Amino acid sequence: MAGFFEGIWNKVKSVYRMCRGDQPAPDPEAGKSGSASPPPKELQDTAADAQPQGASAQVAGEEDIVKTEEYEPATNKEEEEHDRGDHSHPPSTNPLLRCWHRITGKDHDEETYKGLKQDEEGEKSKQEDKKEGGSILQGKLTILALRISKVGMAAGVLCIVILMLKFSIQQFAIIGRAWGSEDATTLLNFFVIGITVLVVAVPEGLPLAITIALAYSVKKMLKDNNLVRHLHACETMGNATTICSDKTGTLTMNRMTVVESYIGTVKFGDAPELSRIPKLLLDILSLNIAVNSSYSSKIVEQEEKNNSQEESSNGCLQKLKSLLNLGGDDVVLGKGLANQVGNVTECAMLGLLLKLEIDYEALRAQHPTETFVKVFTFNSARKSMSTIIPLDGGGYRLLTKGASEIILSKCTQIMGNEGEIMPLTEEDHKRINSTVVHPMAQGALRTICLAYRDFPANPGAGVASMNWDDESEVVSSLTFLAIVGIQDPVRPEVPACIKQCQDAGIVVRMVTGDNLDTAKAIAEKCGIIQRDRMHVVMEGKEFNKKIRNDKGQLVQSKIDAIWPKLRVLARSSPKDKYTLVDRIINSRSHPQRQVVAVTGDGTNDAPALKRADIGFAMGIAGTDVAKEACDIILTDDNFASIVKAVMWGRNIYDAISKFLQFQLTVNVVAVTLALISAISIGDSPIRAIQLLWVNMIMDTFASLALATESPSPELLKRKPYGRNKPLISPRMWAFLIGHISYQLIVLFVLVYAGATLFDIDNGAESGAAEAISEHFTLIFNVFVFMQIFNEINARKIHGERNVFQGLHRSYTFLIIVVGQVVCQVILVQFGSIVVRTSGLTLDLWLWSIFLGSSELVVGQIIAMIPVERLPKRKDTSPQDDSDFVDFENLTRARILWIKNLTRLRAQIQVINAFRSGVSPAMRSGSLSLHSTPRSSRHAHPNTLNIAAATPAGVETSV
């Protein structure tokens, strides 16, 4: 029985780790159960291409050459849809890949693992360090907390020393009495006060605040269709400056429909007329659509479709939902794809057959996958899919479909209106492109060309010696059948969402596999490009050509001249997407390092998802590999959910800023009051146990109250903060200085004149340590109520006047504030010996509330200060951040390199002088670091060759 429960627990842990993006732990029962696991290293080593090594730009020179090793992804976002569920082609002959197919049920070839290899080598370790090492905000808060802790420790030690010195001088030097046992208790109380000051000063609430904010946001984001896998992504998304989005399914509805067609030599609208299509042409066209596709693509009834998707949803989301027993509509897989199962592009063409009243299932039954001679699956390289089937009368037929410009260029014949075969001239190509392809593409339609080729059974024709693996020879000399225009409507909410992103200072770029005209038309409908703007739209081939030098190397300076205005990258591959994301992140052409978010759903989108600061995977159309590589999963595949993620990210940053300005105010006031009072009157007006209550107010309760407020649309009306922005803004400095000054003035007046003003006993003259007095209780009560009302002021960090806006919706905040007031009343009135308080009269309670509520008036006065008009300090910090440091591109690094190289040169001169004698070059006081004669490189075995160690292109002369 114990083994049974241990096995269940191991399965639960493996699912949890997989959903977190970690590698599953080795399962000793894996071989027996056949559970899926990541491919072993030996399997990944079968990939022919190495991973990209990122930016290794030269330190100096006119061109920053980016030396990268190329990799060839298996599929693009939109082309890979054709491979999903397609097991028609023979499996790989590699035994390791065949085992992987048996375990996972996936039938990808070796090219697929070229993308998977990215997750196992150097790039993965770099990205995992970035993503799991905490967010930038956490790093900044940690540094700030350490600095405050050092100041608090110094204040605590100083407080203890001053109290002990003052007590010793007053009692033993001036009065001259002897040491007594009660003096030990007094000194112990001094230590307690000093330690309490240290405890209050240490901002342990900062990590708690960001943890609460992230945890609360993750829970709420799930309702907004964002399943967060890495906590850092929540906060990082608030600083996003660029979103590289796919088109299909994200910007569009992913519901394809054929709305135009050009069959033979006749152009049709929505529904072609059967009487105008030759029977032979219709038969071959139907066979091409039905057979040359994934048999998992089909059109079914709604109920059947939902059941089918329920059974096939075995990805990360479904396992997480089952594990956590999530209910309701928070996570819904397969929503919004009514009646279309599988590849939506193929479903659109199957829908065309249904309009023509043709049963595609019958055609598939006549040609089972076992009879296929060869299948060239759809991928980003060929941008087409081809299937070779045997003919009943002997011979073979090639059925092919794909990008219109690629397939059309391979066509040499066309079937006429009577079914006759006619030559397709160069003029015909131009006419079809100008009158059919371009108008369809400009109408935002995806154009797919269908063609075929017959191979006769006569051996003399060369069929017997035909090499079916030679795609360039087989897929050539085609006969044109048709071009279909497929419409994928833009989601109704997308244009408004993109406008919100643009207003928020976020540039949206579309990276798609569609042709240029279609991509441009969709981008105009979405609002990504405007006709009155100088936006750049280009294809992937042109992009690669412009960003490389004559040797085929990436040049960062060339990329920097393109990407700021680039809005649409059409006919792009996953490699192009990775290059664009990587080069934007590495760019130093802007003052701030760009924060890039990218969407993807294909297996080979994984490298780009890992490289981006925030990777979004599609929950419906995405593969398991993409989901494991991403930071956030969009459970509805909708771009609008990305905008909500931006709002939550900015809300997290604002929540931390709210808590920070509140806590620093309490910290400085409490420490300053205790320290100066100890020096001046020899005692702290706020007792040790009272300071602990204050510490609880400003840490636990305040972090919970200020970190759980919901975002507002106003967050999208300002620009991103930027990675190098200081934690404390000028407006926050005004808040801190104003409220700290006001609170210290009020409290010190109460310390030195409060007893006289309110006609009560002076607590400083009680003589006994930790004595209970009405005077010090009043100070403690006023101090606490100042913090409670200042907590309301802290809700706004941008100088807003209405601090009560949205307060009625912040139930957590209201409950905490009311709870603080109730607890304070109980502690003051009934705390007595435990809390060292004395019950206050009604007059003193009213004065406490009045002085505390005056913080609201002070907040309004501070909000009127025109901080924005003050001269801004120029940011001279380097452009790198805590999680990305590219030292090769930093001017400071170059200077350090030259300085150290100069120092090394002088030391080598001395060493060589002693070992080999003084050379003529050294006597003349010069040493060439650029080139060393080959004969001198081996003059002495202990002589260091600086020229060989100097990177190419680095100027080393000083």
N, C-alpha and C positions, 0 to 999 in steps of 0.2 A: 504493500500500500504506500509505503514511504517513497519507493521508486516511482510509483505512478504520479504522486503529487509533485515530486522533483522534476519529472519530465514535463508536466504542465507548466511549472514555474519557469523552466528553461525556455519553453516556447513563448511564454508571455514576455520574458526579458528580451528574446530575440526580436519579437515584433516591435517592442518599445524602442530598441536600439535602431532598428531599421527606420522607424518613423522619425527618429531624431536625426537620421543621416549618418549614424555611426556604422562601422562594419560589424555585422553580427558575430557574436562569439562562436567559436567552433563548437559544433554540436556533435557529440559522439554518435548520436543516432541518425545523423544526416544521411549516411549511406543507406540506412535501412528504410527511413521514412521517405526518402526522395524529396526532402524539402529543398526549396530553392535557396541558393546562396550566391554571393558575388563570384564571378569567375576567378579561378586561382591565377597566380602569377604566371604559371606556365601557359595558361590559356591566353592571357593578355599579351604575352611575349610573341604570340603568333602574328600580332599586328605588324604590318610592314613599316608603318610610319611612326616616327617618334613624336612625343608630345611637343607642343610649342613651349619655348623657354621664356616667353615674355620679352620684356624690353631689356636689351643690353646695349643701350646706345653708347656711342663714344662720348668721351668727356669733352672733347674739343673738336673743332673743325667746322666747315661750312655746313656739312650734312651730318645729321645724327643718324648713323646707320643702325637699324634695328636688326640684329642677327637672330633670326628665329629658324627653327627647324619646322618644315611644313608638315601638316598632317591632312589627310583626306577624310572628311567625315563621310558617313554612310549615306545620310539623307538630309534633306532640308525640312523645315517645319511643314511646308505645304506639300512637298513631294513625298515625304516619308509616309503620308497617309496611305499611299498605295501599297506599302509593305505590310501594314498592320493586318494581321490575320491571314496573310497570303502564304500558304504552305504548298503552293502548287509547284514550285521549282525544287529540283532535287537538293537534299541537304548537303552540307559540306562534307568533303572527304577527310577533313582533319578529324581524327578520333576524339580529340579534346573538345572540339566544337560540337561534335555529334553528341557527346556526353552532356554538354551544356544544354543542347536542344532537348534531350530526354528529361533533364531535370526541370527546366523552366518552361518547356513547351513552346519556345520561341525558335524560329527557323531563320535567323539572320546569318549572313555569311561573314567571312573574316573581316570585311571592311567595317562591320558594325563595331567591332571591338577596338578599332582605331580611336573612336571617340571614348569608349570605356576606359582605355588605357590612361586617359588624362587623370582619372580619379586615383590612380595607384602610384604615380611617380612624383617628381619634384613639384609640379604645379599644384598637386593636391595638398601636399604638406604646407606649401606657402599659403594657400587659400584657407585651409583648415585652421592654421595659426591665426589668420586674420579673423575668421568668423567665430572661432570658439574662444578667442582671447579676450572677449568683452568688447563693448562698443567704445567709441571715442569719448562719449559723454562719461562713461564709467571711469575711463582713464583720467579724464580731467578732474572728476570729483574725487578720485583717490588721491591725486596730487594735492588738491585743495585741502582734503581732510587731514593729510599728513602735515601740511603746513600749519593748519589751525591747531592740530594736536601739539605740535612743538611749542606754539605760542601759549597754549593752555598749560602745558607742563611747566614752562618758565613762570607763568603767572602763579600756578599753584605752589611751586617751590619758593618763589619770592614772597608769597603770602605767609607761608609757614615761617620763613626766616624773619620777616618783619615782626610778626606777632610774637615770636619767641624772644627776639632782641628787645622789643619794647617792654615785654613783661619782665624780662630779666633785669633790664636797666632800672625800671620803675620800682620793682619789688626788692631786688638785692643790692642795687647800687645806691639808689636815692633813699628808700625807706630803710634799708640795711637789715632786713629781717633774715632769718635763717631759712634753709630749705625745709619744706614740710611735705608730708605725704599727699596733701591736697594739691600741691603744685604739679605732681605727676599727672593728675587728672586734667588740670588746666592745659598742660602741654599736649596731652593726648587730644584734647578738644581742638587745639590749634592744628594738629595733624589732620584731624577729621575735616576741618574747614578747608585746608589746603587741598586735600584729596578730593573733596566735593567740588571745589573750583575746577580741578582738573577734569573731573567727570562731566561737569557741565560744559566745559570748553571743548571736549572731544566730540566732534560731530558724528557720532555713530549712526545718526539718523539719515545721513546722506546715502550710504549704500541701501539702507532700508527703504528710503523714498523711491529710489530708482527701481528697486525690486518690486515694490508694490505697484508702481506705475506701469511697469512692463507686464506684470502678471494680470493686472486689471485690464490693460489694453488687449492682451492676447485673448482673454475671455470675451471681451466685447467685439473684437475684430472677427471672431468666428461667426458672429451673427451678421457681420457685414461681408461674409463670403471670403474671408482671409484666414486661412489656416496657417498659423505661424509655426515654423519648425526651428528657427534660431531667434532667440530673444533679441539679439542685437539688431536684427532687421527692422524691428518696430521703430526704434529711435533713429536708425540710419536713414530710413525712408523719409523722415521729415526734412532731411537735408538734401534730398535728391535734386539734382539740377538737370538731369537728362533721363528720358525714358525711351529705350529702344524697343519698340513694340512690334510684334507680329501683326499681320493683317487678318488672316482667316481665323474666325472664331473669337478673336479678341476685339478688334475694331468692327468686324462684321458679325452677322448672326450665325455664320457657319451652316446656313441652310441653302444649298445650291439648287438652282433651277435653270434649265435651258430655256432661254427666252428668244434666241435668234439662232439660225442655222443656215449654212451654205452647203447644200447637198448636191454633188455632181457639179452642175453649172447653174443651179437655180437657188436663189436666196429666199428663205422662208422666215416667217415671224415666229410666234409662240408655238403654233401647232402646224407642222408641215402637212401638205396635201399629198395623200398616198397616190392619187392619180397622176401626179407630176414626177414621181420617183420611179425609175426603172426597177423591175422586180429583182434583177441580178444585183443591182446596186443596193437595194434595200436588204437583200439577204446577207450580203457580205458586211454591210454596215451593222446590221443587227448582231451578226456573229462577232464582230469586232468589239462592240459594246458589251455584250453578254459574257463572252469567253475571255477576252483579253482584259481581265480585271480580277480582283480578289473575290473569291466566291463567298466570302463572309460579308461582302457589301450587298445589301438587299433592302427592299422596301416592304415593310410589314405593317400590320395593324398596330395601333397604339398599345393595346394590352400585351400583345405578343412581344413588341419591342421592349417594353419595360421589363418583362420577365427575362428576355434574352440578356439585357444589360445587367440585370440583377445577378444572373448566374455568372457572367463574365467579369464582373467587377471584383477582381481579386488583388487590387493594387494596395498601395500604402494607405490611402484614405479609407478603403473599406475595412482593412484590418484594424485601423485605429478606431473606426466607428464601432466595430464589433467589440473591441477590447474595452472601450470606455462606455459602451452601451448608450451611445448618443441617440437621442430621439428627436422628434419634431422635424423641422425643415431646415435646420442649421447646416447640415451637410447633405447635399442631394447630388448624387451622381447620375448623369444621363438626362438632366433636365434641359428642355428647350430644343431637342433634336427630334421632333415628332415625326414618326414614320420613316426615318432614315437611320439605318444601322450600318456601321462600318465607314468606309471612305465616302465623304459627302460628295466629292466630285464625281465619283463613279455612280453614286445614287442619283445624281442629277441626270446623267445620261441614261440610266435605267428608267428614270421617270419619263424620258423622251420615248423610250420603247413602249412604255405603258400607254402613252398618248397615241402611239401608232397601233395600239392593240396587238402588241407582240409579246409573247410569253418568253421572257428571258430564262426562266427556270427550266423550261423544256430544252432550250438550246444548251444550257449547261449540262443537263442530263445526257444529252447526246455526245458531249465532249468532256468526260471526266478528266480530272487533273492527271490521272495515271497515264493518259494517252498523249500528254504533251511531250513534244520532242525537246523543246528548249524554251526557257523563259528568261527574258532580260527584265528584271524587276526595275521599278521606278526609283531613281535616286537623283541626287543633286547634280551629278556629273552628266548623265545622259539626258535628263529631263524628259524621259519617255519610258514607255513600257511596251514590250514586244513579246508575243507568244507565237510559237511555231506549232501547228497542229497538222496531223496527217489528213489527207483527203480520201474520201471513200473510193474514188476511181483511181487512186494512186497519185503520188506526188505529195507536196506539202504546201501549206499556206502560212505566210507570215502576216500576222495581225499586229499593227502598231498604232499607238496614240501617244500624244505628248504635246509639248510646247509648239504652237503653230509655226513660229519662224524656223524651228529646227526641223520638224517633220516636213514642212512644205519645201524646204531647201533640198531635201532628199528625194522629192517626187520628180519623176521624169515623164509620167503619164497621168491621164485623167479619164474617168469614165463619163461618157457623154449622156445626153438625155435618152438615147435609145439603148443604152447599155454597151455601146461600142467603146473601144479603147482608143484614145487620141493622144498624140504627143503633147506634153506640157512645156511650152517654150518659155524663154526668159521673159518675154512680154507678158505671158500669162501669169508668171510669178509676180511681176510688178503690179499687174491689174488686180490680182487677188489680194495682195498686200494692201494696196491703196483703197480698194473699194469694199473689202470685207474685213480684213484683220484690223486695220487701224480704226475704222469707225466703231467696230465692236469694242476694242480696247479703250478708245476715248469715251465710250459709254459706260465705262467701269465694268466691263464684262471680261471674264477669264476665257481666253480662246484656246480651244483644244482641237488639234488637227488629227484626223483619223485616215489611215492609209493601209494598203496591203501589198503583198507580193506573192505570186504563185511560183513554186518550183516544180517543174514537170518531173515525172518519174523516169524519163529517159536518161540512162546513165551518160549518154553522149552529151547531155546538156551540162554535165559537171556536177549533178546532184550527189552522185555516189562519192565523189571526192570532196564534197562541200565540208568545210570546217565550221560547224555550227557555233563554235565558241568565238569565231572572228566576227564580232558585232559590226564592225565597220564595213565588212564585205556583205554580210547577210542583210543588215538593215540599210539597203541602198536600192536605187532604181525602183522606187515605190510607185504605186498607182494611187493617185489622190481619190479619196472618197468624200470627205466632208470636213467642214469646220463648224464647231458649235460654240456659241457664246453663252457662257454660264454666269448667271447673276448671283452674287452673294450680297444681300442688302446690308447696308451699314446699320448698326444698332442705333435706334432712335436717340438714345441718351449719350452717345459717344461725342457728337460735336460740342455739346454743352460741357462735357467733362474735359475735353481737350482745351476748350476756352478757359476753363477754371485752372488747368495746369499752366497755361500760358500767362494768365494773370498772376499766378503764384510764382512765376519766374522759372518754370520748368519747361524745357524744350522737349517736345515729343517728336521722335524720329520713327519712321516706319521702315522696317526691314522685312522684305517679302520676296518670295520666289516668283511672283507674277511678272509679266512683261512691263515695260516702262510705261506705256500708255495706260494700262489698267491701273497700275499702282498710282500713277499721277492723278487719275480721275477719282479714285477712292480717297486719296489724300486731300484733294480739293473738297470733296463732300464732307470729310471729317473736320476740315479746318486746319489740317497740319501745314498746308502751304496756302499762301494767298498770292493772287496774281500781282498785287502791287508791291510785293516784297522780293528781294533778290535771293530767293531760296534755290538751293542746288538739288537737282534730281538726276540720278545717274544709275547705270547698271553696274552689277558686280564686276564684270570684266573691265569696264572703263575705270572703276574705282581702283582695282588692283594695278592697272597700268599706270595710273597717275601717282600712286603712292610708292612706287618702286623705282630704283635706279636702273642703269643699264645691266647690272649684274643680278637683277631680280631681288635685291635686298630692300626691305622696308626702310623708308626714310621718314623719321618723325617730323621733320620740318615740312615735308610735302603733305603729310597727313594733317598737320596743324593748319595748313592753308585751305583744307577742304572741309573738315568736319564741323567747324562753327556754323557754316551755312547749309550743310547737308541736312535735308529733311526726309528724303526718300531714297532708299537703296533697293533697286529692283533687280530681279534675276540674280539674287544673291544666294550664296551657299552658307552653310553653318561656319565654314572657315572665314568667310567675309564678315559674318556677324561677330565672331570671336575677335578678329583683327580690329574691327571698328570699336568694340567695347574696350579692348585692351589698350588701344592707342589713345582713346579719349581719356581713360583713367591715367595713363602715363604722361599725358600732355602737360606741359608747363607754360603754354602760351597764354594762359589766363592767370590772373592773380590768385584765384582759389582753385584748388584741385577739384576736378569735376567728380560728382557723386552720381554714379550711373546705375540705373535699374534696367533690367532686361527681362523680356518674357520669352518663353519657349515651351514647346511641348514634345519635341522629338528627342530621340536618343542622342543625336549628335548636337543638340543644343546644350548638352550638359557642360562642355567646356566653357561656353559663354556664360551660362548660369553660375558656374563656380567662380569665374573671373570677375563678374560684376559685383558691385557693392551690395546690391539686392537682386536676387534672382527670383522671378515669379514663374512657377510652373502651372500648367493648366490642369485642373482637377478632373475635367471631363475628357478632354482629348489628349491629355498628356500621358506619356509613357512612364513606367516605374523608374526608369533611369533618370529622367528629367525631374521627377518629384524628389528623388533622393539627392539630387544635386542642388536643389533650389533652397531658398530661405523661406519663402511664403508660397502656399498653394492657393490659387484662385479656384474656389469650388464651383464657381459659375462661369469661368472663362471670360469674364466681362471686364472691359477696361475701366468701367465705373468703379469696380472694386479696388483698382489701383489708386484711384483718387481718394477713396476712403482710407486706404492705407497711408497716404500722404498726410491726411488730416490727423490720424491717430499718431503718426510719428511726430508731427509738430506739436501735438497736444502733450506728448510725453516730455519733450524738451521744455515746453512752457510750464508743465507741472513741476519739473525739477527746479526751474528758475524761481517759481513761486515759493517753493519750500526753502530754497537756498537763501533768498532775501529775508524770509521770515526767521529762519534759524540763525543766520548771522546777526540779525538784530538782537535776538534773545541772548546769544552767546556773548556778544561784546558788552551789552548792558549788564548782564549778570556778573561776568568776570570783573569788569571795571568797578561795579558797585561793591563787590566783595573785597577787591584789592584795596581800593582807596579808603573804604570804611575801616578796614583792618589797620591801615597805616594811621589814619586820623583819630579814630575813636577806640581802636584796639579790639574791635569786635565786628562781626559781619551781621548786618541787620536781617539778612535772610539766612536762616539756620540750615544746617546740613541736610536734615530730612526734608525741609521745604525746597531746597535746591534740587533734590532728587525728584520731587513732584513737578517742579518747573522743567526738569530734564525730560520727564515723561510727557509733559504737555508739548514741548517743542520738538521732540523726536518722534515718538510713536504716534500720538494722536494727530499731530500736525501733518506728518507724512501721509497718514491715511486720509486725512481730510482734503489736502491739497493735491494729492496724486490720483484721486479717483473722480475728478470732474470730467465730464464728457466734452468732446471737441465741438467747436462751433464753426459755421461756414466762414467766419471772419479770418480763420487761420489761413485760408487760401487767398487772401487779399494782400499778402506781403511776400517778399522774396525769401529764399532760404537763408538761414543764418550763415552758413559757410562753416567749413571744418576748422578754420583758424580763428573763429570768433571767440573772444574771451567769455568766460562763464558769466561774468558780471558786466552787464551793459551800462552805458552812462545813465540810463533811466533808473536802473537798479542801484547805482551808486548814489543817485539823488535820494532814492527811497531809504537806503541805509543811513546815509549821513543825517537826513532830516529826522527820521524816527529815533535813531540812537541819541541824537543831541537832545531832542525833546524829552525822551524818557529819562535820561541822566539828569537833566535840569530838574524835572519834577521830583525824582527820587532823592536827589541830594538836598533839595529844599526840605523834603520830609525828614531826611536823616538829621539835618542840623537844626531845623526850625519847626518840625512837625509837632513836637511835644508842646511848644509854646502856642502854635496856631490853633491846635485843637484841644488845648488844656488837658493834656494827659501826661502820665508819668514818662520821663525820658528813659528809654531803654538803655542808652549808653551809660547811664549813671547807676544801673542796678548793681554793678560790681561783680555779680556771679556770672560765670560763663554759661552760655546757653540758657539764660534766664528767660522766663516767659513774661512778655510785656505787651501792653496794648499798642504801644508806639511801634515796635518792630512788626507786630501783626498787621497794623495798618499799612506799613511799607510793603510787606509781603502781599497783601490783598490788592493794593493798587498796582503793584508790578504784574501780578497775574492777570488782572483785568485789562491792563494795557496790552498784554500779549494776545488775549482773546479777541479784542477788537482789532488789533493790528493784523490778526490772522485773516480778517475780512478784507483789510487793505491789500494783503499779499495776494489776493486772488487775481489781481491785475498787474501786469508787468510792463505794459506799453503806455502807461500814462492815461489810461481810461478814467473818466470821471465817475462813471456809474459803477461802483464796486459791488452793488447788489444785483447787477444784471445776471440772469440765469441762476441766481441763488435758490430760487424755489424749485429748480430741477435737481439741485445737488443735495439729495437726501442724506447721503453719508456725511457731508459737511455739516448740515444742520444738526444731525443727531450728535455728532462729536462736539460741536460748540455747546449745545444744550447740556450734554453730559459733563463737559468741563465746568460749566457754571454750577451745576448741581453739586459736583464733587468739591468744588472750591468752597461753597457755602457749608457743606458738611464738615470739611477739614477745619475751617476757621472757627465755626461755632462749637463743634464737638470734638475737635482734635486734641485740644488741651495738652496733656503731657506728651502724648505720642508725637504730635506734629509741632509741639512747642508754640502753640497759638493761644490767644486769649479772645473770647467772644467779643465781637464789636457791637456797638450800639447802632440803631437805625441811622443816625446822622452820619456815622463813619462809613456805613455801608453805602449810603447815597453818595458820599464824597468819593468813595472808591470807584463806584460805577461812573460817576461824572468824569473823574480824571481819566479813567480807562476809555470811556467813549469819546473823549476829546481826541483820541488817536484818529478817529474818522475825519475830524475837521483838519487835523494836521496833514492827513493824507490828501485831502482836496487842495490844500495850499501847495504841497510838494508837487502835485500833478500839474499845477499851473506854471511851474518853472520850465522855461523853454530850453530844455536840455539839447534838443535837436539843433539849435542855433549855435551851440558852443563849438569851437574848433575841434575837429576830430583828430585824434592821435594817429599818425600814419603807421600802418601795420608793416613793420620791418621783419616780421618773423618769416622763416623759410616757408616754402609752399608745401612742404611735406606735412604729414600728420602722424599721429601716434601709431597707426596701423600700416602705414605705407611710407617707406623711406627709400627713395631712389637716389642714393648718394652720387651716382655718376652724373646726374643732371643738375646738381646743386653747385652754385658758384663757390660757396663756402668750402665744399669738398675739394674743388679744384685748387683753391688757395692752400688748403692744408696739405694737399698732395705735393704741391710745388715746394712748400716750406720744408716738409719732411724729406723730400727728394734732395733738396739743397743741403740739408744737414747730413744726410747719408753720403752725399758726394764728398763733403769735407772729411768725414770719418774714413771713407775708403781711401782718400788721398793719403791720410796719415798711415793707415795700415799698409798700403802698397809701398809707401816710402820706406817703412821698416823692413818689409819682407823682400821686396824686389829691387830696391834702390829707387832713387828719384828719377822718373822718366822725363824726357824733354817736354812732354805736354804739361806735366805738373810744374816743371820749373818755370814755364811761361805763364802759369797760373790759370790754365784753362783745361777743361776736360769735356770732351764731346759726349753728350748723352744721347744724341740722335742716332749716331751710327758708330759702330766699332769695327775696325778691320778684322777680317776673319782670322788673320795671323795673331792678332793681339788678344783674341777671345780665349786662347788657350795658352797664353804666355805663362800663367802660373795657375796651378790647380785651385788656389784659394782666392783668386781674384774674382770679384763679383762683377758680372756684366750687367750694368744698369740699363743699357740700351735694349737688351733682350727682355728685361722685366718691365719695360715701359710700354703701356698700351698704345696701339697705333693711333695716330692722330692727336696725341697729347703733347702739347708744347711744354717742354721741360726746361728750357733756358730761362734764366732769371736775370 
